[in-house]
Amino acid sequence: MNVFVTGGAGYIGSICVEELLNAGHHVTVLDNLTEGHRAAVDPRAKFIHGCLSDAALVAQSVRDSQAEAILHFAANALVGESMTNPGKYFRNNVASGLNLLDAAVVCGVKKFVFSSTCATYGPPDRVPMTEDLPQRPINPYGESKLMFEKMLNWYHQLHGLEFVAFRYFNAAGASGKYGEHHRIETHLIPNVLKVALGQAAQCEIYGTDYPTPDGTCIRDYIHIVDLAQAHILGLAPGKQGFFNLGNGDGYSVRQVISTCEKITGRQIAAFEKPRRPGDPPKLVASAEKAVRELGWRPKFPKLEEIVATAWEWHRKHPTGYADSAFPHS
């Protein structure tokens, strides 16, 4: 297929582009490079430097690519920043995203695959979390993703646009070529590995008094290549709706740190800090729907495998991507 990918220079998008190309698809990437890296775009893909806020450019790019499907990863995704600058999140994640939806309709694109988030749920009523849980986001980031989900639903009803929206839990790990390098790194595993690399004196544990076996938060980690494979399965005709993507296995912050110590062979200092407001004790996905309806089977379900691939990439790229316009931080 001809696949148009927004945000294909970012962490998740770049590895999805790589896997799409490996599966034989033709890929065009649109990215404004504010958070992504030109060096993260597989050279087999066509690259367009541009922003979703430019409606004319978006429509022309989708048309020129002869897109049969769109994968939409482009978004601002820092929860804390969304609480201080909500306008940025609604403008980029919702208003600019609308330009892409309209381009899909005008250009006759039949399939739209959306990068959503478990943040649309807010604190869950139960775990493991299923797709039928109430959606009550507690930050503008989650709200902006939920708003786009609702727009997709209406475009499906009114324009016949078939969509799959994946609600991610914690993407982690790396492929052989591409990995995780954010301007502001908020993810636990790369921040723990920075200590092992000698780039940080310690990592931080936020809250040690949660009602969990070791008192620290439990989260669901999914290997980035498994995540990418789900998107490829979502391209199949007739696949439609909302799907959680996670492993169904949760690991505590302390378990992640000890696993990183085991994989790297290095001691990792951790500093205990108070809880962060709004952090639920446990977030674990039920991905049974994706397994049942898409035939998805994670190949790297174990935390050791996820950390090992991340560590290998970070060791080879200790300062991230060389073309970065922002420092490794």
C-alpha positions, -999 to 999 in steps of 0.1 A, spaced: 0 0 0 9 37 -3 10 48 34 12 85 45 28 88 80 27 119 101 52 122 129 74 96 112 106 112 125 96 106 161 103 77 184 72 56 176 66 69 141 102 62 129 100 25 139 66 21 125 79 35 92 108 10 93 84 -19 99 60 -7 71 89 -6 46 101 -40 57 66 -53 51 67 -40 15 47 -8 18 55 25 2 58 53 27 57 91 27 66 109 59 54 143 70 71 158 100 80 193 112 111 180 132 102 200 163 104 168 183 116 143 157 149 137 139 156 137 102 182 109 108 154 88 123 135 86 90 143 54 71 161 65 38 137 42 19 108 66 27 100 99 10 103 128 35 84 160 35 94 187 61 61 204 70 35 210 96 -1 198 99 -12 233 106 -6 241 69 -39 227 55 -29 233 18 4 215 22 -12 186 40 -39 181 13 -13 184 -15 11 160 2 -16 134 8 -27 137 -28 8 135 -42 16 104 -22 -15 86 -36 -21 75 -1 -44 45 5 -39 48 43 -28 74 68 -9 66 100 -11 96 124 16 99 150 22 137 150 13 152 184 25 170 214 27 145 241 41 159 274 14 156 301 30 182 324 34 208 296 -3 203 286 -12 214 321 7 247 317 1 253 280 -32 237 271 -37 258 240 -7 242 223 -22 208 228 -57 216 215 -42 236 186 -18 209 174 -34 177 185 -70 187 176 -72 216 152 -41 207 131 -52 171 131 -85 182 116 -66 193 85 -54 157 81 -89 143 85 -102 166 59 -74 158 35 -82 121 40 -118 126 29 -109 149 0 -82 126 -13 -103 95 -10 -82 77 16 -100 47 29 -81 38 61 -69 60 90 -48 46 119 -45 69 149 -19 70 177 -40 75 208 -32 69 244 -43 53 277 -44 89 290 -79 91 275 -92 69 304 -78 88 333 -77 69 366 -93 35 358 -122 19 376 -104 -14 373 -73 -31 360 -65 -47 336 -81 -19 316 -105 -28 288 -117 -5 259 -152 -2 274 -140 17 305 -152 53 310 -130 79 294 -123 107 319 -89 123 311 -73 144 338 -50 165 316 -53 184 283 -31 159 266 -55 130 273 -84 153 265 -70 163 231 -65 127 221 -101 118 232 -114 148 212 -96 134 181 -110 99 188 -145 115 187 -138 133 155 -127 100 139 -159 84 150 -180 111 133 -159 110 101 -165 73 101 -202 77 104 -206 106 80 -178 100 54 -172 63 57 -136 67 68 -125 34 83 -103 39 113 -83 21 139 -73 40 171 -47 24 193 -46 35 229 -10 30 239 4 22 273 42 26 278 61 22 245 97 12 252 127 -5 236 143 0 202 147 -16 168 181 -25 155 183 10 138 161 34 156 154 43 193 143 69 218 157 104 219 133 131 232 139 168 237 125 164 272 127 127 284 99 118 307 100 80 302 113 58 329 135 33 310 156 58 291 160 79 322 172 49 342 196 39 314 211 75 315 225 66 349 240 34 336 256 54 307 271 79 332 249 107 319 230 112 351 240 107 388 207 90 397 171 83 385 140 93 405 112 73 421 81 93 426 62 78 455 71 47 475 39 43 495 15 31 469 -7 0 476 15 -22 454 39 -50 465 69 -28 467 52 6 472 60 20 437 38 26 407 31 -3 384 30 3 346 25 -18 314 55 -17 290 51 -27 253 80 -32 229 81 -6 202 84 -32 174 53 -50 188 35 -17 187 45 -11 151 33 -46 141 -1 -38 155 -4 -8 132 4 -29 102 -23 -53 112 -47 -24 116 -43 -15 79 -62 -46 69 -96 -38 52 -125 -42 76 -106 -35 108 -123 -8 127 -125 7 162 -106 13 194 -79 -10 207 -56 -10 238 -20 -19 232 -1 -33 261 13 -65 275 -11 -71 302 18 -75 326 27 -47 349 61 -39 363 69 -16 392 94 13 391 117 -7 414 114 -37 391 123 -16 361 154 -2 379 165 -37 390 160 -51 355 181 -22 340 208 -31 366 207 -67 355 209 -60 318 236 -33 320 256 -49 347 259 -16 365 245 -2 397 219 25 393 213 50 421 177 60 427 164 90 446 130 87 463 107 116 460 70 123 469 42 111 447 32 132 417 -4 144 417 -27 122 396 -4 92 393 -26 61 396 -10 32 416 -14 7 387 -21 10 349 -21 -23 331 -38 -30 297 -60 -57 285 -51 -61 249 -74 -91 244 -94 -72 218 -63 -66 196 -53 -102 200 -88 -114 191 -98 -90 163 -64 -82 147 -45 -114 154 -18 -94 172 8 -114 192 36 -95 210 70 -110 202 89 -93 230 66 -94 260 92 -96 287 107 -65 304 142 -80 300 139 -81 262 125 -46 261 153 -31 283 180 -51 264 170 -36 230 168 -1 245 203 -5 262 218 -17 230 206 13 211 216 38 237 251 23 240 255 28 202 239 62 203 249 77 237 240 112 226 210 102 205 206 112 169 235 132 155 213 156 135 194 167 166 186 204 167 183 201 205 207 187 230 204 152 244 186 157 277 
